[in-house]
Amino acid sequence: MTNNDQTTPRTLRYRTIFLSDVHLGTPDCKISEVNDFLRRTRCEKLVLNGDIIDSWHLRRKPYHWSTAHTRFVRLVLRKMEKEQTEIVYLRGNHDDELRRFMPLRFARLQIANEHVHETPRGRYLVLHGDVFDQVTTNWRWLSVIGAVGYDQLLRLNRVWNWWRRLRGKEYFSLSKAIKARVKQAVSFAGRYEDQLRDLARHKGACGIICGHIHTPADKMIEGIHYLNSGDWVESRTAIVEHLDRRMEVIRYEDFLAAAGAPPTRRLAGKPELAVPRVGG
């Protein structure tokens, strides 16, 4: 082993971190990666933007909750208690049990539907985004059926990549490739982004930060800065606000490189942008 391989990745500091769609309690949650990301970052504010815990999956048996999933919760609590980090937990559709506690503000913890993030450029409206998913909002039973189908697709994805690893090939998101060919999913993403743009404009915000559709994005839409944090099921992405107030969508692979992790620590292949999870 070389000296480079023995190098310990350094801790990276940000002003704010936005995470969404971790889906704790599911077998496809990239729990090792997201825990590593939390361990090696420091921030003034951590926004958990919905679908952190997948209560839909936890209601079904068998569910998947390991000590690593509990460790995620402890890492968040440690940030709040030991690192003086402000925690903002926004409700998603998969953790909608939070409704009964909202709004709640206690010490450095806030639970709400949406949040306004102030920057020198202007205000960013932060929300999960499921309010603009008609399936999730109006036909929840159909959305649950869709979630079951998505879980089956991810199970197929695990088997596919197990076979690829045996052949020495890199990770390939079969589920992403299949969904990319579904025109309804692609058109849904466009409508979703346009609706969020309109909401930000209506509320006088310069930008919108969301999740829900598992599609990381950083772009301008008719003068509105649209940011989507992606997910920790396929994309392994987050939004970070740097100390100089720049906003960026960061991939786990790029995070490891910035932290100085040795090549042997990095996962093979960069995760590609996920396609929309309709009814996610």
Contacts in CASP RR format, 6 or more apart in sequence:
PFRMAT RR
TARGET T0000
AUTHOR 0000-0000-0000
METHOD contacts of the structure
MODEL  1
MTNNDQTTPRTLRYRTIFLSDVHLGTPDCKISEVNDFLRRTRCEKLVLNG
DIIDSWHLRRKPYHWSTAHTRFVRLVLRKMEKEQTEIVYLRGNHDDELRR
FMPLRFARLQIANEHVHETPRGRYLVLHGDVFDQVTTNWRWLSVIGAVGY
DQLLRLNRVWNWWRRLRGKEYFSLSKAIKARVKQAVSFAGRYEDQLRDLA
RHKGACGIICGHIHTPADKMIEGIHYLNSGDWVESRTAIVEHLDRRMEVI
RYEDFLAAAGAPPTRRLAGKPELAVPRVGG
2 262 0 8 1.000
4 262 0 8 1.000
4 263 0 8 1.000
5 262 0 8 1.000
5 263 0 8 1.000
5 264 0 8 1.000
6 262 0 8 1.000
7 260 0 8 1.000
7 261 0 8 1.000
7 262 0 8 1.000
9 40 0 8 1.000
9 256 0 8 1.000
9 259 0 8 1.000
9 260 0 8 1.000
9 261 0 8 1.000
9 265 0 8 1.000
10 40 0 8 1.000
10 259 0 8 1.000
10 260 0 8 1.000
11 40 0 8 1.000
11 41 0 8 1.000
11 42 0 8 1.000
11 259 0 8 1.000
12 40 0 8 1.000
12 41 0 8 1.000
12 42 0 8 1.000
12 255 0 8 1.000
12 258 0 8 1.000
12 259 0 8 1.000
13 41 0 8 1.000
13 42 0 8 1.000
13 43 0 8 1.000
13 243 0 8 1.000
14 41 0 8 1.000
14 42 0 8 1.000
14 43 0 8 1.000
14 240 0 8 1.000
14 241 0 8 1.000
14 242 0 8 1.000
14 243 0 8 1.000
15 43 0 8 1.000
15 44 0 8 1.000
15 45 0 8 1.000
15 241 0 8 1.000
15 242 0 8 1.000
15 243 0 8 1.000
15 245 0 8 1.000
16 43 0 8 1.000
16 44 0 8 1.000
16 45 0 8 1.000
16 46 0 8 1.000
16 47 0 8 1.000
16 117 0 8 1.000
16 240 0 8 1.000
16 241 0 8 1.000
17 41 0 8 1.000
17 43 0 8 1.000
17 45 0 8 1.000
17 46 0 8 1.000
17 47 0 8 1.000
17 238 0 8 1.000
17 239 0 8 1.000
17 240 0 8 1.000
17 241 0 8 1.000
18 47 0 8 1.000
18 49 0 8 1.000
18 126 0 8 1.000
18 209 0 8 1.000
18 227 0 8 1.000
18 229 0 8 1.000
18 238 0 8 1.000
18 239 0 8 1.000
18 240 0 8 1.000
18 241 0 8 1.000
19 34 0 8 1.000
19 46 0 8 1.000
19 47 0 8 1.000
19 48 0 8 1.000
19 49 0 8 1.000
19 52 0 8 1.000
19 229 0 8 1.000
19 232 0 8 1.000
19 238 0 8 1.000
20 48 0 8 1.000
20 49 0 8 1.000
20 50 0 8 1.000
20 51 0 8 1.000
20 52 0 8 1.000
20 128 0 8 1.000
20 210 0 8 1.000
20 211 0 8 1.000
20 212 0 8 1.000
20 229 0 8 1.000
20 230 0 8 1.000
20 231 0 8 1.000
21 50 0 8 1.000
21 51 0 8 1.000
21 52 0 8 1.000
21 211 0 8 1.000
21 212 0 8 1.000
21 214 0 8 1.000
21 229 0 8 1.000
21 230 0 8 1.000
21 231 0 8 1.000
21 232 0 8 1.000
21 233 0 8 1.000
22 29 0 8 1.000
22 34 0 8 1.000
22 48 0 8 1.000
22 51 0 8 1.000
22 52 0 8 1.000
22 53 0 8 1.000
22 72 0 8 1.000
22 231 0 8 1.000
22 232 0 8 1.000
23 29 0 8 1.000
23 51 0 8 1.000
23 52 0 8 1.000
23 53 0 8 1.000
23 54 0 8 1.000
23 57 0 8 1.000
23 94 0 8 1.000
23 231 0 8 1.000
23 232 0 8 1.000
23 233 0 8 1.000
24 31 0 8 1.000
24 52 0 8 1.000
24 53 0 8 1.000
24 54 0 8 1.000
24 65 0 8 1.000
24 69 0 8 1.000
24 72 0 8 1.000
24 73 0 8 1.000
25 53 0 8 1.000
25 54 0 8 1.000
25 57 0 8 1.000
25 58 0 8 1.000
25 63 0 8 1.000
25 64 0 8 1.000
25 65 0 8 1.000
25 69 0 8 1.000
26 54 0 8 1.000
26 57 0 8 1.000
26 63 0 8 1.000
26 64 0 8 1.000
26 151 0 8 1.000
26 233 0 8 1.000
27 64 0 8 1.000
27 154 0 8 1.000
27 155 0 8 1.000
27 158 0 8 1.000
28 151 0 8 1.000
28 154 0 8 1.000
28 155 0 8 1.000
28 157 0 8 1.000
28 158 0 8 1.000
28 233 0 8 1.000
28 234 0 8 1.000
29 54 0 8 1.000
29 64 0 8 1.000
29 69 0 8 1.000
29 232 0 8 1.000
29 233 0 8 1.000
30 232 0 8 1.000
30 233 0 8 1.000
30 236 0 8 1.000
30 252 0 8 1.000
31 66 0 8 1.000
31 68 0 8 1.000
31 69 0 8 1.000
31 71 0 8 1.000
31 72 0 8 1.000
31 232 0 8 1.000
32 68 0 8 1.000
33 232 0 8 1.000
33 236 0 8 1.000
33 252 0 8 1.000
33 267 0 8 1.000
34 72 0 8 1.000
34 232 0 8 1.000
34 236 0 8 1.000
35 68 0 8 1.000
35 71 0 8 1.000
35 72 0 8 1.000
35 75 0 8 1.000
36 252 0 8 1.000
37 238 0 8 1.000
37 252 0 8 1.000
37 255 0 8 1.000
38 72 0 8 1.000
38 75 0 8 1.000
38 76 0 8 1.000
38 79 0 8 1.000
39 75 0 8 1.000
40 255 0 8 1.000
40 259 0 8 1.000
42 83 0 8 1.000
42 85 0 8 1.000
43 79 0 8 1.000
43 85 0 8 1.000
43 240 0 8 1.000
44 85 0 8 1.000
44 86 0 8 1.000
45 85 0 8 1.000
45 86 0 8 1.000
45 87 0 8 1.000
45 88 0 8 1.000
46 76 0 8 1.000
46 79 0 8 1.000
46 85 0 8 1.000
46 86 0 8 1.000
46 87 0 8 1.000
46 88 0 8 1.000
47 88 0 8 1.000
47 90 0 8 1.000
47 115 0 8 1.000
47 117 0 8 1.000
47 126 0 8 1.000
47 209 0 8 1.000
48 76 0 8 1.000
48 87 0 8 1.000
48 88 0 8 1.000
48 89 0 8 1.000
48 90 0 8 1.000
49 90 0 8 1.000
49 92 0 8 1.000
49 126 0 8 1.000
49 127 0 8 1.000
49 128 0 8 1.000
49 209 0 8 1.000
49 210 0 8 1.000
49 211 0 8 1.000
49 229 0 8 1.000
50 89 0 8 1.000
50 90 0 8 1.000
50 91 0 8 1.000
50 92 0 8 1.000
50 94 0 8 1.000
50 95 0 8 1.000
50 128 0 8 1.000
50 211 0 8 1.000
50 212 0 8 1.000
51 92 0 8 1.000
51 93 0 8 1.000
51 94 0 8 1.000
51 95 0 8 1.000
51 128 0 8 1.000
51 211 0 8 1.000
51 212 0 8 1.000
51 231 0 8 1.000
51 280 0 8 1.000
52 89 0 8 1.000
52 95 0 8 1.000
53 94 0 8 1.000
53 95 0 8 1.000
54 94 0 8 1.000
54 95 0 8 1.000
55 94 0 8 1.000
55 95 0 8 1.000
55 96 0 8 1.000
55 97 0 8 1.000
56 94 0 8 1.000
56 144 0 8 1.000
56 147 0 8 1.000
57 63 0 8 1.000
57 64 0 8 1.000
57 94 0 8 1.000
57 147 0 8 1.000
57 151 0 8 1.000
58 65 0 8 1.000
76 87 0 8 1.000
79 85 0 8 1.000
79 87 0 8 1.000
80 86 0 8 1.000
80 87 0 8 1.000
80 107 0 8 1.000
80 108 0 8 1.000
80 109 0 8 1.000
84 108 0 8 1.000
85 108 0 8 1.000
86 108 0 8 1.000
86 110 0 8 1.000
87 108 0 8 1.000
87 109 0 8 1.000
87 110 0 8 1.000
88 110 0 8 1.000
88 112 0 8 1.000
88 115 0 8 1.000
88 126 0 8 1.000
89 98 0 8 1.000
89 109 0 8 1.000
89 110 0 8 1.000
89 111 0 8 1.000
89 112 0 8 1.000
90 111 0 8 1.000
90 112 0 8 1.000
90 113 0 8 1.000
90 114 0 8 1.000
90 115 0 8 1.000
90 126 0 8 1.000
90 127 0 8 1.000
90 128 0 8 1.000
91 98 0 8 1.000
91 99 0 8 1.000
91 102 0 8 1.000
91 111 0 8 1.000
91 112 0 8 1.000
91 113 0 8 1.000
91 128 0 8 1.000
92 98 0 8 1.000
92 128 0 8 1.000
92 129 0 8 1.000
92 130 0 8 1.000
92 212 0 8 1.000
93 128 0 8 1.000
93 130 0 8 1.000
93 133 0 8 1.000
93 136 0 8 1.000
93 140 0 8 1.000
93 143 0 8 1.000
93 212 0 8 1.000
93 279 0 8 1.000
93 280 0 8 1.000
94 147 0 8 1.000
94 280 0 8 1.000
98 111 0 8 1.000
101 111 0 8 1.000
102 111 0 8 1.000
102 112 0 8 1.000
102 113 0 8 1.000
103 110 0 8 1.000
103 111 0 8 1.000
103 112 0 8 1.000
103 113 0 8 1.000
104 110 0 8 1.000
104 111 0 8 1.000
104 112 0 8 1.000
105 111 0 8 1.000
113 127 0 8 1.000
114 125 0 8 1.000
114 126 0 8 1.000
114 127 0 8 1.000
115 125 0 8 1.000
115 126 0 8 1.000
115 127 0 8 1.000
116 123 0 8 1.000
116 124 0 8 1.000
116 125 0 8 1.000
116 126 0 8 1.000
116 205 0 8 1.000
117 123 0 8 1.000
117 124 0 8 1.000
117 125 0 8 1.000
117 126 0 8 1.000
117 209 0 8 1.000
117 241 0 8 1.000
118 124 0 8 1.000
119 206 0 8 1.000
119 241 0 8 1.000
119 245 0 8 1.000
119 247 0 8 1.000
120 245 0 8 1.000
121 206 0 8 1.000
121 225 0 8 1.000
121 245 0 8 1.000
122 205 0 8 1.000
122 206 0 8 1.000
122 207 0 8 1.000
123 203 0 8 1.000
123 204 0 8 1.000
123 205 0 8 1.000
123 206 0 8 1.000
123 207 0 8 1.000
124 200 0 8 1.000
124 205 0 8 1.000
124 206 0 8 1.000
124 207 0 8 1.000
124 208 0 8 1.000
124 209 0 8 1.000
124 225 0 8 1.000
124 227 0 8 1.000
124 247 0 8 1.000
125 199 0 8 1.000
125 200 0 8 1.000
125 203 0 8 1.000
125 205 0 8 1.000
125 207 0 8 1.000
125 208 0 8 1.000
125 209 0 8 1.000
126 208 0 8 1.000
126 209 0 8 1.000
126 210 0 8 1.000
127 208 0 8 1.000
127 209 0 8 1.000
127 210 0 8 1.000
128 210 0 8 1.000
128 211 0 8 1.000
128 212 0 8 1.000
129 192 0 8 1.000
129 196 0 8 1.000
129 210 0 8 1.000
129 211 0 8 1.000
129 212 0 8 1.000
130 136 0 8 1.000
130 137 0 8 1.000
130 212 0 8 1.000
130 279 0 8 1.000
130 280 0 8 1.000
131 137 0 8 1.000
132 192 0 8 1.000
132 195 0 8 1.000
132 196 0 8 1.000
132 199 0 8 1.000
133 143 0 8 1.000
133 192 0 8 1.000
133 212 0 8 1.000
133 213 0 8 1.000
133 278 0 8 1.000
133 279 0 8 1.000
133 280 0 8 1.000
135 142 0 8 1.000
135 143 0 8 1.000
135 278 0 8 1.000
135 279 0 8 1.000
136 143 0 8 1.000
136 279 0 8 1.000
136 280 0 8 1.000
143 279 0 8 1.000
143 280 0 8 1.000
146 279 0 8 1.000
146 280 0 8 1.000
147 279 0 8 1.000
147 280 0 8 1.000
150 175 0 8 1.000
150 277 0 8 1.000
150 280 0 8 1.000
153 175 0 8 1.000
153 178 0 8 1.000
153 179 0 8 1.000
154 175 0 8 1.000
154 233 0 8 1.000
156 174 0 8 1.000
156 175 0 8 1.000
157 173 0 8 1.000
157 174 0 8 1.000
157 175 0 8 1.000
160 172 0 8 1.000
160 174 0 8 1.000
161 171 0 8 1.000
161 172 0 8 1.000
161 174 0 8 1.000
164 170 0 8 1.000
164 171 0 8 1.000
164 172 0 8 1.000
170 268 0 8 1.000
170 269 0 8 1.000
171 267 0 8 1.000
171 268 0 8 1.000
171 269 0 8 1.000
171 271 0 8 1.000
173 234 0 8 1.000
173 271 0 8 1.000
173 272 0 8 1.000
173 274 0 8 1.000
175 234 0 8 1.000
176 234 0 8 1.000
176 272 0 8 1.000
176 274 0 8 1.000
176 275 0 8 1.000
179 185 0 8 1.000
179 275 0 8 1.000
179 276 0 8 1.000
179 277 0 8 1.000
180 186 0 8 1.000
180 275 0 8 1.000
182 275 0 8 1.000
182 278 0 8 1.000
184 278 0 8 1.000
185 275 0 8 1.000
185 276 0 8 1.000
185 277 0 8 1.000
185 278 0 8 1.000
186 275 0 8 1.000
186 276 0 8 1.000
188 213 0 8 1.000
188 276 0 8 1.000
188 278 0 8 1.000
189 213 0 8 1.000
189 215 0 8 1.000
189 275 0 8 1.000
189 276 0 8 1.000
192 212 0 8 1.000
192 213 0 8 1.000
192 276 0 8 1.000
193 217 0 8 1.000
193 221 0 8 1.000
193 226 0 8 1.000
194 221 0 8 1.000
196 208 0 8 1.000
196 210 0 8 1.000
196 226 0 8 1.000
197 208 0 8 1.000
197 221 0 8 1.000
197 222 0 8 1.000
197 224 0 8 1.000
197 226 0 8 1.000
199 208 0 8 1.000
200 206 0 8 1.000
200 207 0 8 1.000
200 208 0 8 1.000
200 224 0 8 1.000
201 224 0 8 1.000
205 224 0 8 1.000
206 224 0 8 1.000
206 225 0 8 1.000
207 224 0 8 1.000
207 225 0 8 1.000
207 226 0 8 1.000
207 227 0 8 1.000
208 224 0 8 1.000
208 225 0 8 1.000
208 226 0 8 1.000
208 227 0 8 1.000
209 227 0 8 1.000
209 228 0 8 1.000
209 229 0 8 1.000
209 239 0 8 1.000
210 227 0 8 1.000
210 228 0 8 1.000
210 229 0 8 1.000
211 228 0 8 1.000
211 229 0 8 1.000
211 230 0 8 1.000
211 231 0 8 1.000
212 277 0 8 1.000
212 280 0 8 1.000
213 228 0 8 1.000
213 230 0 8 1.000
213 276 0 8 1.000
213 277 0 8 1.000
213 278 0 8 1.000
213 280 0 8 1.000
214 230 0 8 1.000
214 231 0 8 1.000
214 233 0 8 1.000
214 234 0 8 1.000
214 235 0 8 1.000
214 274 0 8 1.000
214 275 0 8 1.000
214 276 0 8 1.000
214 277 0 8 1.000
214 280 0 8 1.000
215 228 0 8 1.000
215 230 0 8 1.000
215 235 0 8 1.000
215 273 0 8 1.000
215 274 0 8 1.000
215 275 0 8 1.000
215 276 0 8 1.000
215 277 0 8 1.000
216 228 0 8 1.000
216 229 0 8 1.000
216 230 0 8 1.000
216 231 0 8 1.000
216 235 0 8 1.000
216 237 0 8 1.000
216 249 0 8 1.000
216 251 0 8 1.000
216 273 0 8 1.000
216 274 0 8 1.000
217 226 0 8 1.000
217 227 0 8 1.000
217 228 0 8 1.000
217 230 0 8 1.000
217 249 0 8 1.000
217 273 0 8 1.000
218 226 0 8 1.000
218 227 0 8 1.000
218 228 0 8 1.000
218 239 0 8 1.000
218 247 0 8 1.000
218 248 0 8 1.000
218 249 0 8 1.000
219 225 0 8 1.000
219 226 0 8 1.000
220 226 0 8 1.000
225 247 0 8 1.000
227 239 0 8 1.000
227 247 0 8 1.000
227 249 0 8 1.000
228 249 0 8 1.000
229 237 0 8 1.000
229 238 0 8 1.000
229 239 0 8 1.000
229 249 0 8 1.000
230 237 0 8 1.000
230 238 0 8 1.000
230 249 0 8 1.000
230 274 0 8 1.000
231 237 0 8 1.000
231 274 0 8 1.000
231 277 0 8 1.000
233 274 0 8 1.000
234 271 0 8 1.000
234 274 0 8 1.000
235 251 0 8 1.000
235 271 0 8 1.000
235 272 0 8 1.000
235 273 0 8 1.000
235 274 0 8 1.000
236 251 0 8 1.000
236 252 0 8 1.000
236 253 0 8 1.000
236 271 0 8 1.000
237 249 0 8 1.000
237 250 0 8 1.000
237 251 0 8 1.000
237 252 0 8 1.000
237 271 0 8 1.000
238 249 0 8 1.000
238 250 0 8 1.000
238 255 0 8 1.000
239 247 0 8 1.000
239 248 0 8 1.000
239 249 0 8 1.000
239 250 0 8 1.000
240 247 0 8 1.000
240 248 0 8 1.000
240 250 0 8 1.000
241 247 0 8 1.000
241 248 0 8 1.000
242 248 0 8 1.000
250 258 0 8 1.000
251 270 0 8 1.000
251 271 0 8 1.000
252 267 0 8 1.000
252 271 0 8 1.000
253 266 0 8 1.000
253 267 0 8 1.000
253 269 0 8 1.000
253 270 0 8 1.000
253 271 0 8 1.000
254 270 0 8 1.000
256 265 0 8 1.000
256 266 0 8 1.000
257 266 0 8 1.000
END
